[in-house]
Amino acid sequence: SDPRALRKLFDDFLPQFSALLDDDMIATVAKKPPSFLPSFRYAAPRLNQGNSCVILGDSAHTVKPYFGLGANSALQDVQVLKRSIAGTPSIKDAVHQFSKERAAESKALVQISRNLDRPGALGLLTFVFPLIIDSIFNKMAPKIFSPNTISMLQKSENTFCGLRVRKRLERLGQLMTIVALFTGLKIGSSKLIECLSKLTGRRSTTVVATIVSGMAGIILLKKLAVFLIPGLAPADVLTKANVRSKGPAEEEATFHTITAYDDGEQDLSANMSGGGI
């Protein structure tokens, strides 16, 4: 918490950086409480200190390690810095060009990763629900709606800023589509119930109850249809119920049928341990 002690620390161990930090910056840093875990933040609005120093990689944008974006984004920083040095007449121009290109990207990267890792109900809203919605809409209209954010982050042609803008536009399109769908269903169902009420001379509530009961009956019959087979024994019914509750691999490993034995050479105990006769 002592600016003079922090300045001495920089002078002793990082003299090359101490000369770049003025007293106000040292005092601001000294006031901050100690942190024993990395803070997943970004540097803004610039990624340079003076005209000859830049920050990149984790010092510019720290994200959760399991997103696979830390090292990759750091390599992108290096690539942009190399291009800036090669494409400008001086180091000063290269430093400011790098900051101009990567500052907004650093901010977008950290903000995207935060939305993918929020706790509790907020995480359900910002991560799980968008994954489901993106999957549904991408299958319905792949030329209009892109895959989920995590999949899009793996594509090198996407920038973080560009991806964030695209996803916001897609969210707006998805919301409008859902609202239009439910509005259409509401209007259509109201008109249908009104017509049926007029045709049958029944109240609307009676018509709705009849429709709901009919749909529930159809679903129930569909569930029971597999058991309504002439000559089906009770034991077979139990077998079918067990099969439906297990996966294909487990089903195949559990149920075996022994139809005949030729010369007594079959191992009966082995077959019985594999599922019974």
WOPE-V429941 format. One record per pair of residues at least 12 apart in sequence whose C-alpha atoms are under 6 Angstrom apart, sorted by the first residue. I is the first residue (numbers start at 1). J is the second residue. Records with the same first field share a line. If there is no record, write none. Layout:
BEGIN
I = J + J
END
This chain:
BEGIN
1 = 30 + 31
3 = 26 + 27 + 30
40 = 62 + 63
41 = 61 + 62
42 = 60 + 61 + 107
43 = 60
46 = 99 + 103
47 = 99 + 103
51 = 92
52 = 92
57 = 74
61 = 106
63 = 110
81 = 98
105 = 160 + 161
108 = 160 + 161
109 = 160
131 = 148
134 = 147 + 148
254 = 275
255 = 275
256 = 275
257 = 277
258 = 277
END
